[in-house]
Amino acid sequence: MIKKFILTPLRLLPSHMPKYSLKSSLSFCFSTNQQPEGEAEGELDKGADRAANFYRNSVRRININDKGRGKFTEHHLVRLIKLTEHLDQTQLLFEAYYNYLGHFTVISNSTVDKMLLKVLTFPNFPLSSVLEVYQNHNYLAYYPGYAVTKQLLVVSESNP
């Protein structure tokens, strides 16, 4: 794993800047031959599914601003919805949704509708997670579409 830093000489800093400035760059490198556990090359691609890989990599590589917020976009959730293929990935989908909201990512109602419709297509889907989104829709700034509500009623009636 390579860690890259640039040290700015003190004489080049304006007077209002702190005395030490440490910025990520390509010019000053510290390298180590050790890799953290579970991050061996190709290990993520072999065992884990594509949706989990995408989510983990997007969380790892996201830019964090000075307030500690990640710069996620709605595209991250749309891509994760497309990569979700199994029932066991739905919890990851909801986790990512709440994580993106926690980083103040604006997510449109149509994207959340797509997410819920995707979850409703799986047999034995987690009804409690879907109802939690409905229950807290006003806090989440989400207003469900008629098609999603209709699909939820049809699926829940057919599977008592």
BANU-698283 format. One record per residue: residue in three letters; residue number from 1; x negated, y, z negated of N, C-alpha, C, O in turn; chain. Coordinates in nm, 4 decimals, padded with zeros to 6 digits. Atoms other than C-alpha are relative to their C-alpha. Example, Ala and Ser with C-alpha at 12.3 -4.5 7.8 and 13.67 -1.06 7.14 Angstrom:
% BANU-698283
ATOM res n nx ny nz cax cay caz cx cy cz ox oy oz chain
ATOM Ala 1 -00.0890 -00.1190 00.0000 -01.2300 -00.4500 -00.7800 -00.0900 00.1200 00.0000 -00.1936 00.1181 -00.0665 A
ATOM Ser 2 00.0820 -00.1190 00.0060 -01.3670 -00.1060 -00.7140 00.0770 00.1090 -00.0730 00.0261 00.2198 -00.0899 A
//
This chain:
% BANU-698283
ATOM res n nx ny nz cax cay caz cx cy cz ox oy oz chain
ATOM Met 1 -00.0848 -00.1168 00.0000 00.0000 00.0000 00.0000 -00.0896 00.1235 00.0000 -00.1846 00.1301 -00.0780 A
ATOM Ile 2 00.0816 -00.1197 -00.0120 -00.1435 00.3391 00.0962 00.0765 00.1177 -00.0580 00.1914 00.1425 -00.0213 A
ATOM Lys 3 -00.0575 -00.1217 00.0556 -00.0737 00.6507 -00.1080 -00.0747 00.1174 00.0606 -00.1978 00.1185 00.0623 A
ATOM Lys 4 00.0614 -00.1110 -00.0711 -00.1369 00.9777 00.0733 00.0315 00.1308 -00.0718 00.1470 00.1585 -00.1044 A
ATOM Phe 5 -00.0170 -00.1278 00.0673 -00.1907 01.3155 -00.0898 -00.0919 00.1036 00.0629 -00.1960 00.0686 00.1185 A
ATOM Ile 6 00.0892 -00.1092 -00.0355 -00.3354 01.6514 00.0007 -00.0104 00.0923 -00.1205 00.0906 00.1296 -00.1801 A
ATOM Leu 7 00.0244 -00.0914 00.1106 -00.4910 01.8709 -00.2652 -00.0320 00.1369 00.0588 -00.1253 00.1501 00.1381 A
ATOM Thr 8 00.0216 -00.1342 -00.0501 -00.4695 02.2416 -00.1936 -00.1028 00.0692 -00.0894 -00.0842 00.0733 -00.2110 A
ATOM Pro 9 00.0979 -00.0713 00.0826 -00.7780 02.4365 -00.3088 00.0660 00.1203 -00.0679 00.1566 00.1820 -00.0119 A
ATOM Leu 10 -00.0612 -00.1062 00.0791 -00.6966 02.6954 -00.5759 -00.0104 00.1359 00.0677 00.0808 00.2175 00.0543 A
ATOM Arg 11 00.0183 -00.1317 -00.0609 -00.8321 02.9893 -00.3761 00.0996 00.0265 00.1127 00.1210 00.1419 00.1498 A
ATOM Leu 12 -00.0954 -00.0173 -00.1090 -00.5746 02.9253 -00.0980 00.1443 00.0192 -00.0474 00.2324 00.0516 00.0323 A
ATOM Leu 13 -00.1355 -00.0115 00.0527 -00.2710 02.9361 -00.3279 00.0350 00.1447 -00.0312 -00.0493 00.2186 -00.0821 A
ATOM Pro 14 -00.0424 -00.1329 00.0427 -00.0716 03.2554 -00.3726 00.0035 00.0068 -00.1528 00.0061 -00.0968 -00.2192 A
ATOM Ser 15 00.0086 -00.0172 00.1450 -00.0767 03.3974 -00.7251 00.1229 -00.0532 -00.0727 00.1113 -00.0914 -00.1892 A
ATOM His 16 -00.1209 00.0469 00.0675 00.2859 03.2931 -00.8012 00.0135 -00.1522 00.0015 00.1016 -00.2067 -00.0650 A
ATOM Met 17 -00.0056 00.1452 -00.0072 00.2203 02.9273 -00.7185 -00.0705 -00.0615 -00.1202 -00.1592 00.0006 -00.1789 A
ATOM Pro 18 00.0730 00.0674 00.1074 00.1163 02.6757 -00.9833 -00.1438 -00.0272 00.0427 -00.1755 -00.0255 00.1617 A
ATOM Lys 19 00.1414 00.0163 -00.0295 -00.2548 02.6073 -01.0080 -00.0313 -00.1263 00.0783 -00.1300 -00.1295 00.1517 A
ATOM Tyr 20 00.0257 00.1254 -00.0692 -00.2301 02.2510 -00.8739 00.1183 -00.0312 00.0888 00.2322 -00.0334 00.0422 A
ATOM Ser 21 -00.1044 00.0346 -00.0946 -00.0325 02.1616 -00.5651 -00.0320 -00.1367 00.0578 -00.1405 -00.1584 00.1117 A
ATOM Leu 22 00.0195 00.1354 -00.0482 00.0101 01.7980 -00.4704 00.1097 -00.0274 00.1011 00.2271 -00.0353 00.0648 A
ATOM Lys 23 -00.0996 00.0200 -00.1052 00.1821 01.7361 -00.1371 -00.0327 -00.1267 00.0774 -00.1486 -00.1656 00.0917 A
ATOM Ser 24 00.0187 00.1203 -00.0789 00.2351 01.4270 00.0680 -00.0513 00.0384 00.1382 00.0043 00.1274 00.2026 A
ATOM Ser 25 00.0565 -00.0292 -00.1307 00.0230 01.4291 00.3820 -00.0886 -00.1152 00.0447 -00.1009 -00.2161 -00.0246 A
ATOM Leu 26 00.0853 00.1052 -00.0540 -00.2114 01.2247 00.5952 -00.1477 00.0222 -00.0295 -00.2285 -00.0674 -00.0050 A
ATOM Ser 27 00.1411 -00.0326 00.0034 -00.5378 01.3951 00.5109 -00.0793 -00.0633 -00.1134 -00.1959 -00.0971 -00.0929 A
ATOM Phe 28 00.0758 00.0519 00.1135 -00.6362 01.2624 00.1665 00.0627 -00.1307 -00.0428 00.1752 -00.1301 -00.0929 A
ATOM Cys 29 -00.0609 00.1313 00.0218 -00.5792 00.8901 00.1191 -00.0669 -00.0741 -00.1138 -00.1892 -00.0750 -00.1274 A
ATOM Phe 30 00.0452 00.0981 00.0967 -00.6069 00.6556 -00.1733 00.0611 -00.1316 00.0449 00.1823 -00.1388 00.0655 A
ATOM Ser 31 -00.0587 00.1262 -00.0432 -00.5650 00.2969 -00.0700 -00.0296 -00.1088 -00.1018 -00.1361 -00.1122 -00.1635 A
ATOM Thr 32 00.0178 00.1175 00.0843 -00.5156 -00.0173 -00.2718 00.0407 -00.1211 00.0805 00.1211 -00.1111 00.1732 A
ATOM Asn 33 -00.0330 00.1221 -00.0721 -00.4966 -00.3735 -00.1539 00.1157 -00.0749 -00.0626 00.1590 -00.1764 -00.0082 A
ATOM Gln 34 -00.1089 00.0685 00.0668 -00.2201 -00.4698 -00.3967 00.1334 00.0515 00.0517 00.1491 00.1703 00.0798 A
ATOM Gln 35 -00.1357 -00.0366 -00.0361 00.1433 -00.4716 -00.2969 00.0900 -00.0344 -00.1168 00.0681 -00.1345 -00.1850 A
ATOM Pro 36 -00.0927 00.0319 00.1082 00.4291 -00.4541 -00.5461 00.0668 -00.1345 00.0231 00.0777 -00.1807 00.1368 A
ATOM Glu 37 -00.0653 00.1298 -00.0105 00.6057 -00.7807 -00.6201 00.1253 00.0095 00.0859 00.2018 00.1053 00.0746 A
ATOM Gly 38 -00.1197 00.0046 -00.0826 00.8714 -00.8741 -00.3669 -00.0098 00.0837 00.1256 00.0871 00.0918 00.2012 A
ATOM Glu 39 00.0128 -00.0825 -00.1185 00.7327 -00.6441 -00.0977 -00.1070 -00.0522 00.0941 -00.1662 00.0255 00.1691 A
ATOM Ala 40 00.0959 00.0572 -00.0932 00.5045 -00.8801 00.0872 00.0524 00.0185 00.1415 00.1734 00.0225 00.1639 A
ATOM Glu 41 -00.0405 -00.0268 -00.1374 00.5072 -00.8238 00.4593 00.0918 -00.1086 00.0533 00.0597 -00.2272 00.0442 A
ATOM Gly 42 -00.0932 00.0924 -00.0597 00.8053 -00.9855 00.6274 00.0892 -00.0730 -00.0981 00.1790 -00.1458 -00.0558 A
ATOM Glu 43 -00.0803 00.0735 00.0977 00.9534 -01.1154 00.3030 00.1452 00.0466 00.0002 00.2365 -00.0342 -00.0170 A
ATOM Leu 44 -00.1362 -00.0517 -00.0014 01.2564 -00.8879 00.3240 00.0771 -00.0495 00.1226 00.1979 -00.0723 00.1156 A
ATOM Asp 45 -00.0679 00.0410 -00.1218 01.3311 -00.9948 00.6802 00.0407 -00.1468 -00.0040 00.1391 -00.1841 00.0599 A
ATOM Lys 46 -00.0263 00.1432 -00.0014 01.3258 -01.3687 00.6051 00.1238 -00.0370 -00.0811 00.2182 -00.0951 -00.0275 A
ATOM Gly 47 -00.1022 00.0525 00.0891 01.5516 -01.4248 00.3063 00.1259 00.0832 -00.0105 00.2349 00.0274 -00.0232 A
ATOM Ala 48 -00.1154 -00.0862 00.0260 01.7819 -01.1264 00.2745 00.0769 00.0293 00.1286 00.0256 00.0105 00.2389 A
ATOM Asp 49 -00.0826 -00.0308 -00.1160 02.0629 -01.0210 00.5031 -00.0302 00.1415 00.0504 -00.0948 00.2207 -00.0183 A
ATOM Arg 50 00.0313 -00.1266 -00.0654 02.0488 -00.7230 00.7389 00.0585 00.1195 -00.0731 -00.0057 00.2243 -00.0803 A
ATOM Ala 51 -00.0631 -00.1120 00.0702 02.2910 -00.5046 00.5410 -00.0788 00.0357 -00.1256 -00.1023 00.1535 -00.1525 A
ATOM Ala 52 00.0772 -00.0255 00.1217 02.0945 -00.5430 00.2175 -00.1360 00.0596 00.0340 -00.1826 00.1498 -00.0354 A
ATOM Asn 53 00.1277 -00.0569 -00.0429 01.7663 -00.4757 00.4005 00.0148 00.1463 00.0378 -00.0653 00.2305 -00.0029 A
ATOM Phe 54 -00.0215 -00.1382 -00.0428 01.9056 -00.1616 00.5592 00.0225 00.0911 -00.1198 -00.0355 00.1994 -00.1274 A
ATOM Tyr 55 -00.0306 -00.0842 00.1162 02.0429 -00.0297 00.2295 -00.1242 00.0213 -00.0870 -00.1525 00.1338 -00.1281 A
ATOM Arg 56 00.1203 -00.0133 00.0830 01.7246 -00.1026 00.0316 -00.1040 00.0902 00.0658 -00.1646 00.1744 -00.0005 A
ATOM Asn 57 00.0977 -00.0831 -00.0703 01.5027 00.0532 00.2970 00.0429 00.1449 00.0072 -00.0407 00.2347 -00.0032 A
ATOM Ser 58 -00.0461 -00.1391 -00.0063 01.7208 00.3620 00.3284 -00.0139 00.0686 -00.1351 -00.0443 00.1878 -00.1415 A
ATOM Val 59 00.0174 -00.0585 00.1332 01.7116 00.4147 -00.0482 -00.1475 00.0254 -00.0280 -00.1827 00.1272 -00.0877 A
ATOM Arg 60 00.1436 -00.0160 00.0236 01.3343 00.3648 -00.0572 -00.0601 00.1153 00.0780 -00.1472 00.1863 00.0278 A
ATOM Arg 61 00.0655 -00.0948 -00.0908 01.2547 00.5935 00.2340 00.0695 00.1350 00.0097 00.0291 00.2191 00.0900 A
ATOM Ile 62 -00.0751 -00.1250 -00.0123 01.5006 00.8756 00.1776 -00.0793 00.1150 -00.0610 -00.1519 00.0965 -00.1587 A
ATOM Asn 63 00.0645 -00.1194 00.0540 01.3708 01.2266 00.1200 00.0804 00.0502 -00.1200 00.2030 00.0599 -00.1136 A
ATOM Ile 64 -00.0625 -00.0516 00.1212 01.4456 01.3595 -00.2279 -00.0348 00.1471 -00.0113 -00.1519 00.1842 -00.0024 A
ATOM Asn 65 00.0283 -00.1427 00.0123 01.4841 01.7346 -00.2710 -00.0416 00.0344 -00.1424 -00.0526 -00.0541 -00.2272 A
ATOM Asp 66 00.0504 -00.0422 00.1306 01.3693 01.9376 -00.5699 00.1023 -00.0162 -00.1120 00.0647 -00.0105 -00.2291 A
ATOM Lys 67 -00.1031 00.0223 00.1014 01.7009 01.8793 -00.7521 00.0243 -00.1480 -00.0263 00.1098 -00.1829 -00.1077 A
ATOM Gly 68 -00.0119 00.1436 00.0209 01.6637 01.5008 -00.7323 00.1083 -00.0651 00.0832 00.1457 -00.1794 00.0566 A
ATOM Arg 69 -00.1050 00.0552 -00.0859 01.9280 01.4499 -00.4634 -00.0613 -00.0559 00.1279 -00.1476 00.0060 00.1902 A
ATOM Gly 70 00.0433 00.0591 -00.1257 01.8702 01.2171 -00.1730 00.0725 00.0646 00.1166 00.1879 00.1056 00.1044 A
ATOM Lys 71 -00.0591 -00.0629 -00.1182 01.9336 01.3534 00.1741 00.0630 -00.1066 00.0898 00.0201 -00.1278 00.2032 A
ATOM Phe 72 -00.0729 00.1002 -00.0769 02.1718 01.0805 00.2875 00.0988 00.0698 00.0921 00.1393 00.1834 00.0672 A
ATOM Thr 73 -00.1036 -00.0505 -00.0888 02.4123 01.1319 00.5745 00.1109 -00.1044 00.0106 00.0962 -00.2181 -00.0342 A
ATOM Glu 74 -00.1125 00.0918 -00.0199 02.7439 00.9763 00.6639 -00.0403 -00.1162 00.0906 00.0158 -00.2254 00.0822 A
ATOM His 75 00.0472 00.1040 -00.0916 02.5588 00.7814 00.9321 -00.0536 -00.1221 -00.0753 -00.0410 -00.2346 -00.0269 A
ATOM His 76 00.0500 00.1119 00.0786 02.3955 00.5685 00.6606 00.1139 -00.0962 -00.0364 00.0984 -00.2178 -00.0254 A
ATOM Leu 77 -00.1133 00.0850 00.0372 02.7357 00.4413 00.5443 00.0618 -00.0661 00.1233 00.1000 -00.1830 00.1178 A
ATOM Val 78 -00.0567 00.0571 -00.1231 02.8643 00.3910 00.9008 -00.0843 -00.1183 00.0465 -00.0306 -00.2215 00.0866 A
ATOM Arg 79 00.0883 00.1089 -00.0418 02.5610 00.1788 00.9837 00.0145 -00.1210 -00.0922 00.0141 -00.2353 -00.0466 A
ATOM Leu 80 -00.0165 00.1090 00.0961 02.6049 -00.0245 00.6652 00.1329 -00.0721 00.0215 00.1401 -00.1939 00.0055 A
ATOM Ile 81 -00.1303 00.0620 -00.0293 02.9718 -00.0858 00.7515 -00.0135 -00.0946 00.1185 00.0401 -00.2054 00.1163 A
ATOM Lys 82 00.0187 00.0845 -00.1184 02.8680 -00.2215 01.0918 -00.0824 -00.1250 -00.0308 -00.0606 -00.2303 00.0291 A
ATOM Leu 83 00.0864 00.1134 00.0332 02.6045 -00.4483 00.9344 00.0643 -00.0980 -00.0978 00.0156 -00.2100 -00.1132 A
ATOM Thr 84 -00.0663 00.0873 00.0967 02.8421 -00.5940 00.6744 00.0722 -00.1117 00.0741 00.1607 -00.0863 00.1558 A
ATOM Glu 85 -00.0551 00.1147 -00.0718 02.9305 -00.9454 00.7910 00.0633 -00.1047 -00.0897 00.1387 -00.1891 -00.0413 A
ATOM His 86 -00.0474 00.1043 00.0908 03.0121 -01.1513 00.4797 00.0704 00.0613 -00.1201 00.0533 00.1792 -00.1510 A
ATOM Leu 87 -00.0745 -00.0438 00.1178 03.2356 -01.1281 00.1757 -00.0927 00.0431 -00.1130 -00.0635 00.1395 -00.1838 A
ATOM Asp 88 00.0899 -00.0346 00.1102 02.9422 -01.1208 -00.0648 -00.0716 00.1332 00.0202 -00.1306 00.1854 -00.0744 A
ATOM Gln 89 00.0607 -00.1296 -00.0273 02.8135 -00.8018 00.1026 00.0916 00.1173 -00.0340 00.0489 00.2326 -00.0292 A
ATOM Thr 90 -00.0933 -00.1093 00.0268 03.1237 -00.6037 00.0076 -00.0367 00.0771 -00.1265 -00.0162 00.1983 -00.1330 A
ATOM Gln 91 00.0421 -00.0719 00.1211 02.9908 -00.5238 -00.3408 -00.1138 00.0965 00.0312 -00.1201 00.2056 -00.0254 A
ATOM Leu 92 00.1073 -00.0887 -00.0438 02.6803 -00.3780 -00.1764 00.0575 00.1211 00.0726 00.0079 00.2328 00.0578 A
ATOM Leu 93 -00.0641 -00.1083 -00.0741 02.9058 -00.1716 00.0483 00.0608 00.1036 -00.0952 00.0448 00.2240 -00.0749 A
ATOM Phe 94 -00.0571 -00.0926 00.0977 03.0928 -00.0222 -00.2477 -00.1094 00.0692 -00.0816 -00.0978 00.1876 -00.1133 A
ATOM Glu 95 00.1116 -00.0605 00.0737 02.7664 00.0342 -00.4368 -00.0634 00.1128 00.0811 -00.0935 00.2196 00.0278 A
ATOM Ala 96 00.0587 -00.1025 -00.0865 02.6244 00.2245 -00.1406 00.0931 00.1208 00.0124 00.0473 00.2350 00.0110 A
ATOM Tyr 97 -00.0975 -00.1085 -00.0105 02.9440 00.4288 -00.1057 -00.0065 00.0912 -00.1221 -00.0127 00.2133 -00.1084 A
ATOM Tyr 98 00.0057 -00.0806 00.1222 02.9332 00.5414 -00.4690 -00.1372 00.0663 -00.0169 -00.1459 00.1774 -00.0692 A
ATOM Asn 99 00.1334 -00.0596 00.0067 02.5575 00.6013 -00.4496 -00.0091 00.1217 00.0911 -00.0625 00.2249 00.0507 A
ATOM Tyr 100 00.0038 -00.1128 -00.0925 02.5958 00.8252 -00.1439 00.0832 00.1162 -00.0535 00.0432 00.2319 -00.0406 A
ATOM Leu 101 -00.0800 -00.1067 00.0598 02.8728 01.0186 -00.3163 -00.0742 00.0651 -00.1167 -00.0644 00.1863 -00.1362 A
ATOM Gly 102 00.0773 -00.0525 00.1112 02.6485 01.0583 -00.6204 -00.1107 00.0935 00.0439 -00.1554 00.1783 -00.0334 A
ATOM His 103 00.1014 -00.0899 -00.0553 02.3918 01.2266 -00.3971 00.0644 00.1128 00.0800 -00.0021 00.1770 00.1613 A
ATOM Phe 104 -00.0753 -00.1098 -00.0616 02.6594 01.4736 -00.2780 00.0014 -00.0083 00.1523 -00.0086 00.0931 00.2212 A
ATOM Thr 105 -00.0137 00.0208 -00.1430 02.6870 01.3228 00.0685 00.1462 00.0175 00.0370 00.2336 -00.0421 -00.0260 A
ATOM Val 106 -00.1366 -00.0207 -00.0453 02.9971 01.4411 00.2508 00.0376 -00.1168 00.0901 -00.0261 -00.1413 00.1925 A
ATOM Ile 107 -00.0455 00.1170 -00.0752 03.1847 01.1358 00.3761 00.1440 00.0248 00.0400 00.2288 00.0528 -00.0447 A
ATOM Ser 108 -00.1344 -00.0292 -00.0487 03.4905 01.1796 00.5929 00.0980 -00.1106 -00.0370 00.0584 -00.2240 -00.0642 A
ATOM Asn 109 -00.1049 00.0973 00.0315 03.8213 01.0064 00.5238 00.0019 -00.1147 00.1003 00.0275 -00.2292 00.0629 A
ATOM Ser 110 -00.0032 00.1055 -00.1017 03.7999 00.8154 00.8517 -00.1107 -00.1029 -00.0232 -00.0913 -00.2210 00.0054 A
ATOM Thr 111 00.1083 00.0947 00.0298 03.4660 00.6602 00.7478 00.0375 -00.0897 -00.1165 00.0102 -00.2097 -00.1135 A
ATOM Val 112 -00.0440 00.0816 00.1137 03.6097 00.5453 00.4151 00.1116 -00.0945 00.0449 00.1191 -00.2082 -00.0017 A
ATOM Asp 113 -00.1030 00.0883 -00.0573 03.9104 00.4091 00.6071 -00.0634 -00.1182 00.0712 -00.0179 -00.2316 00.0560 A
ATOM Lys 114 00.0702 00.1088 -00.0687 03.6708 00.2078 00.8257 -00.0592 -00.0994 -00.0991 -00.0552 -00.2206 -00.0776 A
ATOM Met 115 00.0595 00.0859 00.1015 03.4969 00.0760 00.5158 00.1068 -00.0898 -00.0633 00.0861 -00.2102 -00.0782 A
ATOM Leu 116 -00.1061 00.0786 00.0633 03.8229 -00.0340 00.3524 00.0619 -00.0993 00.0973 00.0943 -00.2115 00.0581 A
ATOM Leu 117 -00.0529 00.0942 -00.0995 03.9549 -00.1886 00.6751 -00.0962 -00.1165 00.0207 -00.0532 -00.2304 00.0390 A
ATOM Lys 118 00.0996 00.1074 -00.0132 03.6300 -00.3844 00.7062 00.0104 -00.0965 -00.1175 00.0053 -00.2180 -00.0986 A
ATOM Val 119 -00.0118 00.0847 00.1189 03.6667 -00.5122 00.3485 00.1286 -00.0812 00.0055 00.1299 -00.1973 -00.0354 A
ATOM Leu 120 -00.1290 00.0695 -00.0054 04.0318 -00.6041 00.4090 00.0017 -00.1134 00.1025 00.0902 -00.1988 00.0978 A
ATOM Thr 121 00.0040 00.1076 -00.0998 03.9348 -00.8272 00.7025 -00.0522 -00.1310 -00.0579 -00.0287 -00.2372 -00.0002 A
ATOM Phe 122 00.0555 00.1209 00.0599 03.7567 -01.0736 00.4721 00.1063 -00.0723 -00.0824 00.1859 -00.0082 -00.1510 A
ATOM Pro 123 -00.0920 00.0725 00.0884 03.9565 -01.3523 00.3080 -00.0503 00.0081 -00.1439 -00.1709 00.0074 -00.1683 A
ATOM Asn 124 00.0331 -00.0112 00.1430 03.9648 -01.3253 -00.0726 -00.0877 00.1209 -00.0300 -00.1819 00.1122 -00.1088 A
ATOM Phe 125 00.0766 -00.1221 00.0223 03.8319 -00.9699 -00.0616 00.0186 00.0481 -00.1439 00.1160 00.0097 -00.2086 A
ATOM Pro 126 -00.0108 -00.0490 00.1383 03.7707 -00.7899 -00.3951 00.1090 00.1067 -00.0107 00.0841 00.2251 00.0121 A
ATOM Leu 127 -00.1138 -00.0917 00.0081 04.1134 -00.6348 -00.4484 -00.0232 00.1087 -00.1036 00.0192 00.2226 -00.0840 A
ATOM Ser 128 00.0234 -00.0993 00.1051 04.0005 -00.4597 -00.7668 -00.0855 00.1166 00.0505 -00.0623 00.2310 00.0115 A
ATOM Ser 129 00.0847 -00.1064 -00.0539 03.7325 -00.2642 -00.5767 00.0779 00.0911 00.0929 00.0599 00.2129 00.0910 A
ATOM Val 130 -00.0814 -00.0794 -00.0918 03.9785 -00.1525 -00.3105 00.1002 00.0849 -00.0785 00.1205 00.2024 -00.0480 A
ATOM Leu 131 -00.0967 -00.0751 00.0805 04.2377 -00.0532 -00.5706 -00.0677 00.1092 -00.0827 -00.0058 00.2109 -00.1140 A
ATOM Glu 132 00.0743 -00.1027 00.0727 03.9688 00.1379 -00.7614 -00.0191 00.1251 00.0864 -00.0097 00.2377 00.0374 A
ATOM Val 133 00.0124 -00.1141 -00.0918 03.9106 00.3560 -00.4553 00.1338 00.0715 00.0111 00.1385 00.1945 00.0120 A
ATOM Tyr 134 -00.1333 -00.0600 -00.0069 04.2867 00.4114 -00.4289 00.0348 00.0724 -00.1304 00.0930 00.1808 -00.1281 A
ATOM Gln 135 -00.0335 -00.0594 00.1289 04.3197 00.4836 -00.7996 -00.0732 00.1327 -00.0222 -00.0170 00.2258 -00.0798 A
ATOM Asn 136 00.0816 -00.1192 00.0217 04.0425 00.7438 -00.7988 -00.0149 00.0849 00.1258 -00.1108 00.1611 00.1379 A
ATOM His 137 00.0142 -00.0680 -00.1280 04.1062 00.8843 -00.4525 -00.0087 00.1515 -00.0149 -00.0799 00.2160 00.0621 A
ATOM Asn 138 00.0053 -00.1455 00.0149 04.1617 01.2389 -00.5777 -00.1360 00.0460 -00.0524 -00.1814 00.1545 -00.0161 A
ATOM Tyr 139 00.1338 -00.0342 00.0487 03.8262 01.2400 -00.7627 -00.1059 -00.0227 00.1071 -00.2086 00.0452 00.1091 A
ATOM Leu 140 00.0948 00.0320 -00.1068 03.6504 01.0910 -00.4612 00.0197 00.0876 00.1231 -00.0549 00.0751 00.2203 A
ATOM Ala 141 -00.0355 -00.0851 -00.1140 03.8048 01.3518 -00.2269 00.0323 -00.0861 00.1221 -00.0078 -00.0553 00.2344 A
ATOM Tyr 142 -00.0392 00.0926 -00.1060 03.9488 01.0660 -00.0232 00.1509 -00.0151 -00.0010 00.2114 -00.0395 -00.1054 A
ATOM Tyr 143 -00.1440 00.0161 -00.0143 04.3029 01.0492 00.1054 00.0244 -00.1076 00.1050 00.0016 -00.0849 00.2238 A
ATOM Pro 144 -00.0088 00.1166 -00.0893 04.3824 00.7077 00.2564 00.0938 00.0236 00.1179 00.1961 00.0911 00.1062 A
ATOM Gly 145 -00.0845 -00.0070 -00.1176 04.5229 00.6812 00.6046 00.1144 -00.1002 -00.0101 00.1085 -00.1960 -00.0871 A
ATOM Tyr 146 -00.1166 00.0887 00.0028 04.8567 00.5158 00.6700 -00.0346 -00.1413 00.0451 00.0181 -00.2387 -00.0087 A
ATOM Ala 147 00.0355 00.1325 -00.0520 04.6987 00.2311 00.8652 -00.0693 -00.0852 -00.1071 -00.0458 -00.2057 -00.1155 A
ATOM Val 148 00.0710 00.0735 00.1046 04.4737 00.1347 00.5723 00.0979 -00.0436 -00.1084 00.0920 -00.1568 -00.1564 A
ATOM Thr 149 -00.0986 00.0335 00.1031 04.7596 00.1475 00.3227 00.0925 -00.1111 00.0482 00.1257 -00.2024 -00.0274 A
ATOM Lys 150 -00.0866 00.1036 -00.0572 04.9798 -00.0589 00.5537 -00.0729 -00.1350 00.0025 -00.0154 -00.2377 -00.0336 A
ATOM Gln 151 00.0783 00.1241 -00.0057 04.7024 -00.3172 00.6044 -00.0199 -00.0579 -00.1401 -00.0146 -00.1797 -00.1575 A
ATOM Leu 152 00.0160 00.0455 00.1374 04.6439 -00.3355 00.2275 00.1279 -00.0661 -00.0505 00.1222 -00.1690 -00.1177 A
ATOM Leu 153 -00.1278 00.0582 00.0424 05.0144 -00.4013 00.1665 00.0269 -00.1327 00.0696 00.0743 -00.2276 00.0072 A
ATOM Val 154 -00.0230 00.1237 -00.0743 05.0340 -00.6644 00.4400 -00.0893 -00.1132 -00.0522 -00.0435 -00.2258 -00.0711 A
ATOM Val 155 00.0930 00.1028 00.0463 04.7244 -00.8490 00.3187 00.0338 -00.0429 -00.1425 00.0283 -00.1617 -00.1743 A
ATOM Ser 156 -00.0308 00.0364 00.1394 04.8235 -00.8333 -00.0484 00.1307 -00.0762 -00.0121 00.1443 -00.1581 -00.1030 A
ATOM Glu 157 -00.1246 00.0771 00.0005 05.1760 -00.9630 00.0273 -00.0217 -00.1419 00.0499 00.0404 -00.2359 00.0003 A
ATOM Ser 158 00.0243 00.1341 -00.0554 05.0420 -01.2544 00.2305 -00.0864 -00.0864 -00.0933 -00.0796 -00.2092 -00.0878 A
ATOM Asn 159 00.0840 00.0722 00.0959 04.7914 -01.3495 -00.0434 00.0387 00.0392 -00.1411 -00.0208 00.1311 -00.1974 A
ATOM Pro 160 -00.0466 -00.0417 00.1331 04.9763 -01.3366 -00.3774 -00.1003 -00.0255 -00.1098 -00.0735 00.0050 -00.2261 A
//
